[in-house]
Amino acid sequence: MKIVIAGAGSVGYHLSKLLCIENQDITLIDKNEKVLEGVQSALDVMTVCGNACSSELLKESQVGEADLFIAVTTSEETNLLSAILAKQKGAKTTIARVTNDDFLSSTQKAYFKQIGIDKIFSPNKLAVNEITRLLKRASLTDIFDFENGEISVVGFTLDNNSNLVNKTIADIGKKDPSIDYRGVALLRGHKTLIPRRNTKLLKADHLYLSLKSKNLDNFLPMLGKETKPINNVMIIGDSLLALNTAKALQESYSVKLILTSEDIANQYLDELDNTLVIVGDPSSKDLLEEEGMNNMDAFIALTVNSEVNILSSLLAEESGVYKTIAKVDNDVYTHISQNIGIDTLINKKIIAANNIFRYVRKGTVEAIATLHGVDAEIIEFQISDSNKKTHCPIGDLKLPKSSIVAGVIRDEEGIIPNGDFVLTVNDKLIVFALPDSINKIEEIFK
């Protein structure tokens, strides 16, 4: 697949890096020549220096032959205009990054579609949605919903209070055999394992399970996880993400937002109806304690500094805060997320990549998710009538050992299948796969 990406910033670089692993034909456009030199020294991509809105530059980038054009510069205007021009020049599919949430309405999306932009997305909006979901299921560190929530993949850590330590995956369901579930992934230290029913669980393991979403509330007590309602939330950060998160949460929770700039505080006050805004140093332990961190149910660190977010969240954990969420931008931090004591790390680059990747995969991909800290993906394939795997039991698919079927969607119903389950046309298969097995699985289901 030929892919042209406008913008070599954090999102563009991360996408390029992931797509290079897929052996895609990548052309990367950016105004900054030094940035492009750094990219070329690290990745096997073609680079073009200049303005992505230039008709001549797009021609030089061979955008007319592109299967996919992705505009992810820091300029919303550049992204929208370059995507329109790319479509006019022949790009098959165009995607643009935006910051204005108003553009995400169905009316606006339909308008953009008419003028040549197939999809628009906002990394901030996607991150806000993830934070909101995590607060609703605060005992979990991760939750991914497939097919409008028919099947969920949930992650949690076996802490000191967990009654699952030294038990097996099969032991989890003994309290209620009527609930079907499957062990999907096990993060032990820095190693990702595919758990089986006889896999013994250890303290500090981070386990991912798949189950029907409707069974989740009854299933959580079986995990030995303390459940506590979230009422009081503290957010730190001067970022747009912090503002949008406060706006999304203020009607459902008691929200306190701490930021460093008085000017920004005054701007945010015009948009926040039910949030207490405090000006101060969010990295100060004294300030956080003075503002009642010890009484918070959730602490969300969204400053522009990953280290501040991590350290302040660890401080919140030590103070007894039930749920902590920290935004990080560095991939290294993301891969140690389950080993440093913070409930959840979110990375906007990864969230954005998940949203875009379904347009890149060779198979008929409905959705894709990347688990934090895990070098693997969950991919949802739709079985087409041309696929030879229909009428084939899952156990006979000869899937790689480094993969596992997490669930099946049939006629809008979630199913946790066993090896005898037979696939039919239009089934949607949710597969967890380590990197060495992804290409083989895509070949099976394409």
N, C-alpha and C positions, 0 to 999 in steps of 0.2 A: 504494500500500500504506500502511495506517495502522500506525504503529509507535510504541509507548510505551516510553521508556527511563527506568529508575529509576537515578539517579546521574549527576551532571554533573561527575565527576572526570575524570582524564586519559583513561580508556577511554571513558566515556560521551560526553564532549565530542568525542573523535576520531571515534567512531561517528556522532554527530549531524552532524559536519562532512562526513563522507563521504556520508552518506545524503541530506543537503541537496543535494549535487551531483547526486544521482540524482532529485531532485524528489519525494522521499517525504514523506508527511504525518507529521511528527515531533512528539511531545509529550515533553518532558523534565521529569522530577520530581527535585527535590532539596530538602534541608532549608535550605540556605544561600541566602537571598534575594539577597545580593550576587553570589554565583557565577552565579545565574540571570540577573541583570541584565547581567553581562558576556557571557553566552552570547547573550542576546537582541540585544545590540548588534552581535554578530558573525555570527549565524546566523538564518535564517528558520525559527524553530521556535516552537511554543507551549510555555510553561513553567508549571509548577504547583509552588508552594512548599509543602512539608510532608513528612510521613512516608509513604513508599511502602507501609507496612504498614497504613495507615488505609483502611478500607473506603470511607469517604465520599470520601476523596481520590482513590482509584482510580476511583470512580464519576464524580467531577468530571473526571478525565482521560479519560473515555470508554473505559476499558480493555476494556469488554465488546464494543466494536466493533473492537478492535485485531486486525490480522492477526498481529502479532508483539509480544510483551512481552519486553523485555530488562532484567534486573536486574543492574547492575554497580556498585553502591555499594561502599564499603570494608567494609561489614558483611556477613559471610557469612549471618548469621541473617536480616537484612533481605532479602537477595536471595532466599533460599529461601522465606521466608514470603510475600513479595510476589508471587513467581511462582505459588505455590499459590493465593493469593487471586485473582490475575489470571485464572488458568485457570477457577476457579469462576465468575467473573463473565462468562466468555465469550470470553476471548482465545484465538485459534486455536492459536498456538504460543508457548510460554514457554521462555526461556533464562535461566539463573542462573549468575553468577560465584561460584566458591568458592575457598577457600585450603587446605582440608583435602584432601590427596591421597587419603585413604581413601575420600572420596566418589566418586572416579573409577572405583572397581572396578565390574565388570559387575553385581554383585549390588546395589550401592547405586544405580547408574543405573536398574536395573529398578524398584527401590522408588520412587525419585523420579518415575519415569514414571507409576507407578500413582497417585501422589497429586497429579499435575498439572504436573510439571516435565518438559518434553520433552527438554531438553538442559542439562547442566551443563558448565562448562569452567573451567580454572584457567590464567590468564595465566602464572603461574610455571611450571607443568608444561609448557605449550606452549613456553616459552622454554628450559627445560632440555632438552626433546627436540631443539630446534633446535641448541643448543650441542653436544649429543652427536653429532648427525649431522655437524656441521661438523668436529669433531675426527677423525671417521673418514675424512673426505675433506679433509685439512688443506691440500692444495694448491689447493683451491677456496675462493672467498670466499662462494659461495652454492650451495645445492643444494636443489631442490624435486622431490619424487617424486610421480608421479601413478599412480593405479590400483595401489596396493600396490607401487610401484617399477617398474612395467613401462616407464615412460618417465621420464627425468630431465631437468630443465632446470638446467644448471650455469652458474655465473658465475666469471670469473677475469680478472685484470688482466695486460695485456701489459707486463711490467717490463723492466728492462735486459737480463735474461738470456733473454728470449723470442725464439725463432727465427721467430716469426710476424710480427714487425714488417716492414712494407712488403710483406707477402704478402696474398693475397686469401682470402676465406672458402673458395673452391673449393680453394685450395692446401693447406688443413689436411688434407684426406682423401687426398692423393695417396700417402701412405706405405702406406695400407691402404684401397683402394677398396671393400672388402667392408663397411665400417662406414658405415651411413647416419647422417647428422646434418643439422641445419639451423641456420643462424644465426637467432636469435630477436630479439635486441635488442643494440644497441651504445650504450654510454654514453660520449660523447666530451665531456669537460669537464662542462657541465651540460645538454647536449643529448642527447636520446634519439633514436636513428635505428633504422629497420628495415633491417638489413643484407641485401644480396643477394649472390649467389655471386661477383660481380665487385667487391664492396666491398673497398677497400684498407685494411688494418689499420695503425694508427699506434701508436707508443710511448705508454703510459699509457691507451690505450683499455681500457674494461671491456666484455668480450664475454660474451653469454649464448648458449648452444647447447642444442639439444634432441637427445637420442639415446636409444636403448634402454639401459636401466640395466645390462643384462647385458654391454654393450660398454664400460662406463665405464672399467674397469681397463686395458683394451687401448688405449683412446682417450687417456687422460691423457698418455702419453709423446709423443703427436702434438702436444700443446699446448705443448711445450717447457717444461713446468712441473717444477721440482725436486720430487721426492717424498721425504718423510722421515717415518719412523714417529714417532708421538707417545708418549713415555714419561713425561716429567716435566712436570707442570702446576702453575702457580701461579695461585691465585684470590685476588682482593682484594674485601673488602666485608663489612659487617655484616648485609646484607640476607638475607631469607628465600630469595631466589633464589640467593644465594651458598651458603647451607647446602644447599639441595636439589641444586644443581649438584655440590657436593663429594660428597654422598651418592650421586649417580648415577655419578660418575666414579671413586670411590675403589677400586673392585674391579678396574678395568681399567688405571688409571694410578697413578703415584706423585704424590699430590696434597698441595700445601701451601696452606693457607688463612690469609691475613693479614687481621686485623680490628682495630678500634680499641678496642673495649670488652672489658675483662676479664670483666665479668659475662656478656656475650653469649658470650664464648669458653667460659666454664664451661658454659653451657647447650648450646652446640653440641657440646661434647665428649661429652655424654651420647648424642648421636645419630650421632656419627662414629666408626667403628670403625678406619678405616685411613687417616686424614688427619692430617697434622701441622698443628696450629693454633698460630699465632704472633700475639701481641698487639703492635701498633705502628701507626705512621702509614703507611698504604698510599700516600700521596702523596710520601713521602720517598724520594728517589733513593738515599741512603745505606743506608736500611733494606732496600730492595728488592735492592740489590746485595749487601748483607751476607747476605741470605737466599737468595742464589744465583740471582737472576734471569738472569744470564748463562748459566747452565747449563740453563735451562728450554727445553722444546720448544714449550710453549704458555703464553700469559698471558691470563687472562680477568678483565676488570675489571667488577665488578658492584656497586660502591658505589651509594649513592643520589644521588651527584653526577655528572652527565654529564661535566662538565669534568674532574673528577679521573679518570674512566674514560678519557677521550680522551687526556689528557696522559700518564698512566701507561702507556697502551698504546703511544703514540708513543715513550716512553722505552724500552719493551721492544723495539720494532722496532729502535731505534738500537743496542741491546745485542745484537742478533743473534737474538732469539727468532723462531722459524720461523712460528708462528701466533699472531695476536693477535685477541681478540674483546672488544668494549667495548659495554656497555649504555648506550643514550642514551634520553632521554625527550622531547627537543626535535626536532620535525619538521625544523627547519633543519639540524641535524646529520645526520639520516638522509639528507637529499638531497645531502649532500656526502661521503657515506661512501666513495666510490671515489676521492676526490681529496685526501685528507688523510694517506694513508700507513698507515692501519690496514686489516688484512685484512677484517674484518667488523664492522659495527655492527648490533646487534639492538635492536629497539624493541618492547616488549611490547604497546603499543597497536596497532601494525600487525599483530602476530602474532594478537592477539585478534580484530581486525577481520576478518582472513582467515578465521578459524574461524567467525565469525558470518555473514559475507556470503552464504554459500550459501543462507541462509534468506530473503534479501531479494531476490535477483535475479529478474527476470521470467521468464527462460528456465529450462529444466530444467538447473540447474547442479549438477554433482557435486562440484566443488572449485574453489577460487580461491586465487591466490597473488599477493602484491605484492612486486615486486623492490625491494630496498633502493636508495634513491637514484634510482629510475626512476619517472616519472609514468605508470605503465601497469600493466596487470594481465594475468595468465595465467588464463584461465577454461576450465573443462572442461564442455562441454555434452554431454548425451545426446540423440541423434537419436531422436525418437519416431515412431510410425507415422502420426501426424497431420502431420508436417512434410513440406512439399512438396520439400525438398531431398534426399530420398532418391533414389537412382539418378542422382545428379547429380555429375559430376566436380568436384573441388575447384576446378579452374581456371575453372569456369563459375559459381561461387557469387557472383561480383561483390562480394567482400569489400572493404571500404575499403582504400585504399593504406596507411593507418597501422595495419594489422593483418597477421598472418601465422599460418598454421596450423603449430603446433609439432609436432603428432603426432596419431595416431588410435589408440584402443584398440578392437580388434575381437576378440570371443570371448576376452577376458582376455589378448590379445597386443598388445604395443606395435608400432606401425608408424610410420616416418617417411615420409609420402606425397609423391608428386610431383603435379603438376597434373592428371594423368589419373586419379588415384585416385577411384573412385566410392563414394559413401557409401551405406550401407544402414541399415535400422532397427536400433536399439540400439548403433550405433557411438557411441563417445565421442570428441568432437572437442576437442583442446586448442588454444586460440587465444590468441595474444599480441595485445593491443590497447592503443593509446594512447587517452587519454580521449575524444578527439573521435570515436572510432569504436565505443565500447562499446555505446551505445544502438542503433546500427544493426545491430550483430552480434546483439544480443539479440533484435531484431525478426526477424532472419533465422531464428533457431533456436528461438524460443519456441513 
